[in-house]
């Protein structure tokens, strides 16, 4: 194990260097922000970034595939609009202010995803917790008392008939036209594909979209190894369903694999079984064996659409989500290098200049940011997917809290994996970078599973005195020993709550710790006043790529 992490620390030669250039225009940004209109202040939460990639090594067929996949992703974008708010054109047609319309397009609706889904357009109230997956006036009691046979279905809408009774419509029926268009594009890509594994995946994914049976395509996706192009497409994550966390939302990523980086990362996934055995919890909470066909790959992402493009942007992915596939075969972790670089340079470093003690800023590195993110994704494979007391899947037992708790678990177990390597001379890099990332992610707000997970962690670490805050300067400083104690204790607590399927216990943790208290809110307000963006928006598409 020590050798593994020793290699990790010294084998990554990354574009960014430890002493990255510091921003020197905060004062100017702050004064400019004061003069902004409310609409400009909303848009200032995001900073543009061009999703470029070197396609010169791709064949003509492969470039055509990328072009067609972008076309498919654009169709997916419209499907997510429906899931988030309903009729896109009807909604946007009511907005006359061009800046508000632009902000609405970033958020896929009238609710600010980086501000707890607070409405920013007059005439709209609180966002329905179930988005557009369920009738807006449906209560949990009505849903649970209904005679629906597919209440936990990942791929259906719940609607009312003319008599007011609830019934469900599967995605493949509701989106029949859109799925047919996407399937045709995927089949055309399969005809052009030069890699047999990629061809098989495209064909199976095409069939999955028109049937809502995704497991065969998930398995085919894990089978392909040598493809230079990749696409993640379909109804995948359940973050948008904050009523139950059952329904999945549509999204798409078009990706160019970095073959050299992926080879470097491949060795680390093989250690999952060993890491699982070493988790600091009783045997029952780590009894499952992670699938061994697990991969780590690095990519440049060239197009985002749908769920992953709404509000805060994803920088790493762990798929498939199907627990049966995970246990029987494994998962693939996708590190989105160019998107990670954007967030590190444009957001994380400027935050560190405002909130981290100057003596510890040297420990904030892109190497540590990349590694923390990578091991976060690996850690999704640790712990268990099924409760130990007959309550079924953890995801189903914890309902709307499952995603936030899972993200919190992955963050903490990622640090556990690094700590197991006993890299004493480098641990502060990982820990200080991790602490700074809490400030970055907590700004996503309570409507984000990642934002809520970071709120819980910040408050728990504060309670454990894992860090101190100088009241005069506002700088935070890590207490190394207490930081490790807090991370181990919270990690064990989360694993136990998941294994027990303890919905009430998780709800209590979220209610107590999943909040932003006044001191932290003041610090976050200061970051906004300094003009530090919360996230990125992408300039993307065929023109950006020269296609």
C-alpha positions in Angstrom: 0.0 0.0 0.0 2.7 2.5 0.9 4.4 1.9 -2.4 1.1 2.6 -4.2 0.7 6.0 -2.6 4.4 6.8 -2.9 4.0 6.3 -6.7 0.9 8.5 -6.6 2.7 11.4 -5.0 5.6 11.4 -7.4 4.3 10.0 -10.7 1.9 12.7 -11.6 3.7 15.4 -13.6 0.8 17.9 -14.1 0.7 21.1 -16.1 0.0 23.1 -13.0 2.9 23.8 -10.6 2.8 24.1 -6.8 3.3 27.8 -6.7 0.6 28.9 -9.2 0.3 32.5 -10.1 -1.9 34.5 -7.7 -4.7 36.8 -8.7 -4.0 40.5 -8.1 -7.2 42.1 -9.1 -9.6 41.4 -6.2 -10.0 45.0 -5.2 -10.9 46.0 -8.8 -13.3 43.1 -9.0 -15.0 44.1 -5.7 -15.5 47.7 -6.7 -16.8 46.6 -10.1 -19.3 44.3 -8.4 -20.7 47.0 -6.2 -21.7 48.9 -9.4 -23.4 45.8 -10.9 -27.1 45.5 -11.5 -28.8 42.6 -9.7 -28.9 40.7 -13.1 -25.2 41.2 -13.7 -24.4 40.1 -10.1 -26.3 36.8 -10.8 -24.3 36.2 -14.0 -21.0 37.0 -12.2 -21.4 33.8 -10.2 -20.1 32.0 -13.3 -17.0 32.5 -15.3 -16.7 31.3 -18.9 -14.3 28.6 -20.0 -13.8 27.2 -23.5 -14.1 23.4 -23.7 -11.3 22.8 -26.2 -9.4 19.6 -27.0 -6.8 18.4 -29.4 -8.5 16.3 -32.0 -5.6 16.1 -34.4 -4.9 12.5 -33.5 -8.5 11.4 -34.4 -9.4 9.9 -37.8 -12.0 11.5 -40.1 -14.5 8.8 -38.9 -13.8 9.6 -35.3 -14.3 13.4 -35.9 -17.6 12.6 -37.5 -18.6 10.6 -34.4 -17.8 13.5 -32.1 -19.9 15.8 -34.3 -22.9 13.4 -34.2 -22.5 12.8 -30.5 -22.7 16.6 -29.9 -26.0 16.5 -32.0 -27.3 13.8 -29.7 -26.3 15.7 -26.6 -28.2 18.7 -27.7 -31.4 16.6 -27.9 -30.7 15.3 -24.4 -30.5 18.9 -23.2 -34.1 19.5 -24.2 -35.2 16.3 -22.3 -33.7 17.6 -19.1 -35.4 21.0 -19.6 -38.7 19.1 -19.5 -37.7 17.2 -16.3 -36.5 20.4 -14.6 -39.2 22.9 -15.5 -41.6 21.6 -18.2 -42.0 23.3 -21.6 -38.7 25.1 -22.3 -39.9 27.5 -25.0 -43.1 28.4 -23.1 -41.0 29.2 -20.0 -38.3 31.2 -21.8 -40.8 33.0 -23.9 -42.2 34.7 -20.8 -38.8 36.3 -19.9 -38.2 39.7 -21.5 -34.9 40.7 -19.8 -32.0 39.1 -21.8 -29.7 38.8 -18.8 -32.4 37.1 -16.7 -33.1 34.8 -19.7 -29.4 33.9 -19.9 -29.3 33.1 -16.2 -32.4 31.0 -16.5 -30.7 29.0 -19.3 -27.7 28.4 -17.0 -30.1 27.1 -14.3 -32.6 25.3 -16.5 -35.4 27.2 -14.9 -36.3 30.2 -12.7 -34.5 28.8 -9.6 -31.0 29.7 -8.6 -29.2 26.4 -8.2 -26.3 28.0 -6.4 -28.6 29.7 -3.9 -30.7 26.9 -2.5 -33.0 27.0 -5.6 -34.3 30.5 -4.6 -36.5 31.9 -7.4 -35.0 34.8 -9.3 -37.9 35.6 -11.6 -41.1 37.2 -10.3 -44.2 35.0 -10.3 -42.4 31.8 -9.3 -42.5 30.3 -5.8 -40.4 27.5 -4.3 -39.1 24.9 -6.7 -41.1 21.6 -6.4 -38.9 19.1 -4.6 -39.8 16.5 -7.2 -39.0 18.9 -10.1 -41.3 17.9 -13.0 -41.0 14.1 -12.3 -44.2 14.3 -10.2 -47.3 16.5 -10.1 -46.3 19.8 -8.3 -49.3 19.4 -6.0 -48.6 15.8 -5.1 -47.8 15.1 -1.4 -45.7 12.3 -0.1 -48.7 10.9 1.7 -50.7 10.7 -1.6 -47.8 9.1 -3.4 -47.2 6.5 -0.8 -50.9 5.7 -0.5 -51.3 5.3 -4.2 -51.6 1.9 -6.0 -48.6 2.7 -8.3 -46.6 -0.5 -8.9 -43.4 1.3 -9.9 -43.0 3.9 -7.2 -39.2 3.5 -7.2 -38.9 3.3 -10.9 -35.8 5.2 -12.2 -37.2 5.8 -15.6 -40.8 7.1 -15.4 -42.8 10.2 -14.8 -45.7 10.3 -12.3 -48.7 12.2 -13.6 -52.4 12.6 -13.0 -55.2 11.5 -15.2 -58.4 13.5 -15.8 -59.9 12.1 -12.7 -56.9 13.2 -10.6 -55.5 9.7 -10.0 -51.8 9.1 -10.2 -50.3 6.9 -12.9 -46.9 6.6 -14.5 -45.5 7.1 -18.0 -42.1 5.4 -18.8 -39.4 7.6 -20.3 -39.2 5.6 -23.5 -42.9 6.4 -24.2 -42.8 10.1 -23.1 -39.6 10.8 -25.0 -40.4 8.5 -27.9 -39.5 11.0 -30.6 -36.3 12.3 -28.9 -35.1 8.8 -28.0 -35.6 7.7 -31.6 -33.5 10.6 -32.9 -30.7 9.9 -30.4 -30.8 6.2 -31.2 -30.5 6.9 -34.9 -27.4 9.1 -34.2 -25.8 6.5 -32.0 -26.4 3.8 -34.6 -24.7 6.1 -37.2 -21.8 6.5 -34.8 -21.6 2.7 -34.4 -21.3 2.4 -38.2 -18.4 4.8 -38.1 -16.7 3.3 -35.0 -13.3 1.7 -35.5 -13.1 0.2 -32.0 -15.3 -3.0 -31.6 -16.0 -2.3 -27.9 -17.1 1.2 -28.6 -19.3 0.0 -31.5 -21.0 -2.6 -29.3 -21.6 0.0 -26.5 -23.2 2.5 -28.9 -25.5 -0.1 -30.4 -26.6 -1.3 -27.0 -27.1 2.2 -25.6 -29.2 3.0 -28.7 -31.5 0.1 -27.8 -31.5 1.0 -24.1 -32.9 4.5 -24.8 -35.9 3.1 -26.6 -36.6 0.4 -24.0 -35.5 1.8 -20.6 -33.4 -1.3 -20.0 -29.9 0.0 -19.4 -28.0 -2.8 -17.8 -26.7 -4.5 -21.0 -25.4 -1.1 -22.2 -23.8 -0.5 -18.8 -22.0 -3.8 -19.0 -20.9 -3.1 -22.6 -19.6 0.3 -21.5 -17.4 -1.3 -18.9 -16.2 -3.9 -21.4 -14.7 -1.4 -23.9 -11.1 -0.5 -23.0 -9.3 1.0 -26.0 -11.8 3.6 -27.3 -10.4 7.1 -27.8 -13.9 8.7 -27.8 -16.5 8.1 -25.1 -20.1 9.3 -24.4 -22.1 9.2 -21.3 -25.7 9.6 -22.3 -29.2 8.9 -20.9 -31.1 9.2 -17.6 -28.4 8.7 -15.0 -28.3 10.7 -11.8 -31.2 11.2 -9.3 -30.0 14.6 -7.8 -32.9 16.5 -9.5 -35.5 14.4 -7.7 -35.2 15.9 -4.2 -38.5 14.5 -3.2 -37.5 10.9 -3.1 -34.2 10.6 -5.1 -35.8 7.8 -7.2 -36.2 9.4 -10.7 -33.1 9.9 -12.9 -32.5 12.9 -15.0 -31.1 13.0 -18.6 -27.6 14.2 -19.3 -24.7 13.7 -21.7 -21.0 14.2 -21.8 -18.9 13.9 -25.0 -15.4 12.9 -24.1 -11.9 12.5 -25.6 -9.9 10.0 -23.7 -6.3 10.8 -22.7 -4.8 7.4 -23.3 -1.4 8.2 -21.6 -3.0 9.5 -18.4 -5.5 6.7 -18.3 -2.7 4.1 -18.4 -1.0 5.9 -15.4 -4.2 5.8 -13.4 -5.2 2.2 -14.2 -3.1 0.6 -11.5 -4.9 2.4 -8.6 -8.4 0.9 -9.1 -7.0 -2.6 -8.5 -6.5 -1.9 -4.8 -10.2 -1.4 -4.0 -10.7 -4.8 -2.4 -7.7 -4.3 -0.1 -9.0 -0.8 0.8 -12.5 -2.2 1.5 -11.1 -4.7 4.0 -9.3 -2.0 5.9 -12.3 0.3 6.4 -12.5 1.4 10.1 -16.0 -0.1 10.7 -17.3 -3.5 11.9 -17.2 -6.3 9.3 -20.9 -6.2 8.5 -20.6 -2.7 7.1 -17.9 -3.7 4.6 -19.0 -7.2 3.8 -19.6 -6.6 0.1 -16.7 -7.1 -2.4 -16.2 -4.3 -4.9 -16.3 -5.5 -8.5 -12.8 -6.1 -9.9 -13.4 -4.7 -13.4 -12.9 -1.2 -12.2 -11.1 1.5 -14.1 -9.8 5.0 -13.7 -9.6 7.0 -16.9 -8.7 10.7 -17.7 -10.5 12.7 -20.3 -10.9 16.1 -21.9 -14.7 16.8 -22.0 -15.8 18.6 -25.1 -19.6 18.9 -24.4 -21.9 18.9 -21.4 -25.7 18.9 -21.7 -28.7 18.4 -19.4 -28.4 17.6 -15.7 -24.6 17.8 -15.6 -24.7 21.2 -17.2 -27.2 22.7 -14.8 -25.7 25.0 -12.1 -22.5 23.6 -10.7 -20.5 21.5 -13.2 -19.3 18.0 -12.6 -15.5 17.4 -12.8 -15.4 13.7 -12.2 -17.9 10.8 -12.7 -18.3 7.4 -11.2 -20.6 5.1 -13.2 -22.6 2.9 -13.7 -25.0 3.6 -10.8 -26.6 0.2 -11.1 -25.7 -1.5 -7.8 -25.9 -5.0 -9.4 -23.4 -4.0 -12.1 -21.1 -2.4 -9.5 -20.9 -5.5 -7.4 -20.7 -8.0 -10.2 -18.4 -6.2 -12.5 -17.2 -2.8 -11.2 -17.3 0.8 -12.3 -15.4 3.3 -14.3 -14.1 6.6 -12.8 -13.8 9.5 -15.3 -11.5 12.4 -14.4 -12.4 15.4 -16.5 -9.0 17.1 -16.7 -9.8 20.3 -18.5 -12.8 21.1 -16.4 -10.8 20.4 -13.2 -8.1 22.7 -14.4 -10.6 25.5 -14.9 -12.0 25.2 -11.4 -8.6 25.0 -9.8 -7.2 28.1 -11.6 -10.3 30.3 -11.7 -11.9 29.4 -8.4 -9.9 27.4 -5.9 -6.7 29.5 -5.9 -8.6 32.8 -5.6 -10.6 31.4 -2.6 -7.4 30.3 -0.9 -6.0 33.8 -1.1 -9.0 35.1 0.8 -9.6 32.4 3.4 -6.6 30.2 4.0 -3.8 31.1 6.4 -0.8 32.4 4.4 1.5 29.8 6.1 -0.6 26.9 4.7 -1.3 28.2 1.2 1.8 26.5 -0.2 0.0 23.2 0.4 -2.7 24.0 -2.2 -1.7 22.2 -5.4 -3.3 21.0 -8.5 -1.7 17.6 -7.9 -3.6 17.3 -4.5 -6.8 18.7 -6.1 -6.6 16.1 -8.9 -5.8 13.3 -6.4 -8.5 14.2 -3.9 -11.1 14.2 -6.7 -9.8 10.9 -8.1 -9.9 9.1 -4.8 -13.4 10.6 -4.1 -14.6 8.8 -7.2 -12.8 5.6 -6.3 -14.3 5.7 -2.8 -17.8 5.5 -4.2 -17.0 1.8 -4.7 -16.2 1.4 -0.9 -18.7 0.6 1.8 -21.9 -1.2 0.9 -24.8 -0.8 -1.5 -27.3 -2.9 0.5 -28.4 -2.3 4.1 -27.3 -4.9 6.7 -30.8 -5.2 8.2 -33.1 -6.0 5.4 -34.1 -2.4 4.5 -33.0 -3.0 0.9 -30.7 -0.7 -1.1 -29.0 2.1 0.8 -30.2 4.5 -2.0 -33.8 3.5 -1.5 -33.7 3.4 2.3 -32.2 6.9 2.6 -34.5 8.4 -0.1 -33.8 12.1 -0.8 -30.8 12.2 1.6 -29.0 9.3 -0.1 -27.1 11.4 -2.6 -25.7 14.0 -0.1 -24.6 11.2 2.3 -23.0 9.3 -0.5 -21.0 12.3 -1.7 -19.9 13.0 1.9 -18.8 9.4 2.2 -16.7 9.5 -1.0 -15.0 12.7 0.1 -13.9 11.3 3.5 -13.0 7.9 2.3 -10.9 9.5 -0.4 -8.8 11.1 2.4 -8.8 7.8 4.2 -7.2 6.1 1.2 -4.5 8.8 1.0 -3.9 8.6 4.7 -3.4 4.8 4.5 -0.4 5.5 2.4 1.4 7.2 5.3 2.7 10.0 3.1 3.5 12.2 6.1 5.4 14.8 4.0 2.6 15.2 1.6 -0.6 14.8 3.7 -0.8 18.6 4.4 -1.1 19.2 0.6 -4.1 16.9 0.5 -5.7 18.2 3.7 -5.3 21.9 3.0 -6.4 21.5 -0.6 -9.4 19.5 0.7 -10.3 22.2 3.2 -10.1 24.9 0.6 -12.3 22.7 -1.6 -15.0 22.7 1.1 -15.3 26.5 0.6 -15.6 26.0 -3.1 -18.2 23.3 -2.9 -20.3 24.7 -0.1 -21.1 27.6 -2.3 -23.1 25.2 -4.5 -25.9 25.5 -1.8 -28.3 23.2 -0.2 -30.0 22.3 -3.5 -26.8 20.4 -4.5 -25.9 17.0 -3.0 -22.2 18.1 -3.1 -23.1 21.4 -1.4 -25.0 19.8 1.4 -22.3 17.2 2.0 -19.8 20.0 2.4 -22.0 21.9 4.8 -22.3 18.8 7.0 -18.5 18.3 6.9 -17.7 21.9 7.6 -19.9 22.0 10.7 -18.8 18.6 11.9 -15.1 19.6 11.5 -15.8 22.9 13.2 -17.4 21.1 16.2 -14.3 18.8 16.4 -11.9 21.8 16.2 -10.3 20.5 13.1 -9.6 24.0 12.1 -9.4 27.5 13.6 -10.5 30.8 12.2 -8.6 34.0 13.1 -11.4 36.5 13.9 -9.2 39.5 12.9 -7.9 38.2 9.5 -10.7 35.7 8.7 -8.0 33.1 7.7 -8.6 29.4 8.4 -5.8 27.1 9.6 -6.0 23.3 9.8 -5.2 21.6 13.1 -3.6 18.5 11.6 -4.3 15.9 14.4 -7.9 17.0 15.0 -8.5 17.2 11.3 -7.6 13.5 11.0 -9.7 12.6 14.0 -12.8 14.4 12.6 -12.4 12.9 9.2 -12.2 9.3 10.7 -15.1 9.8 13.0 -17.4 11.4 10.4 -16.5 8.7 7.9 -17.3 5.9 10.3 -20.6 7.7 11.2 -21.7 7.9 7.5 -20.8 4.3 6.8 -22.8 3.2 9.7 -25.8 5.3 8.8 -25.7 3.9 5.3 -25.4 0.3 6.4 -28.3 0.7 8.9 -30.4 2.5 6.3 -31.1 4.9 9.1 -33.3 7.5 7.4 -34.2 9.3 10.7 -30.6 9.4 11.7 -29.5 10.9 8.4 -32.3 13.4 8.4 -31.2 14.5 11.9 -27.6 14.9 10.7 -28.7 16.9 7.7 -31.0 19.1 9.8 -28.3 19.8 12.4 -25.2 20.0 10.2 -26.5 20.7 6.7 -26.8 24.5 7.2 -24.6 27.5 6.6 -24.1 29.4 9.9 -23.6 33.2 10.1 -19.8 33.3 10.2 -19.4 31.0 7.2 -22.1 32.9 5.4 -20.2 36.1 6.0 -17.1 34.6 4.5 -19.0 33.3 1.5 -20.5 36.8 1.0 -17.0 38.2 1.1 -15.9 35.9 -1.7 -18.9 37.1 -3.8 -18.0 40.7 -3.1 -14.4 40.1 -4.2 -15.8 38.9 -7.5 -14.7 35.2 -7.1 -17.0 33.1 -9.3 -18.8 30.1 -7.8 -18.6 28.0 -10.9 -17.9 27.9 -14.6 -20.1 28.0 -17.7 -18.8 26.5 -20.9 -18.3 27.9 -24.3 -18.6 24.6 -26.2 -19.6 22.9 -29.4 -18.5 22.1 -32.9 -17.2 25.7 -33.7 -15.1 25.7 -30.5 -13.6 22.4 -31.6 -13.1 23.4 -35.2 -15.5 20.8 -36.5 
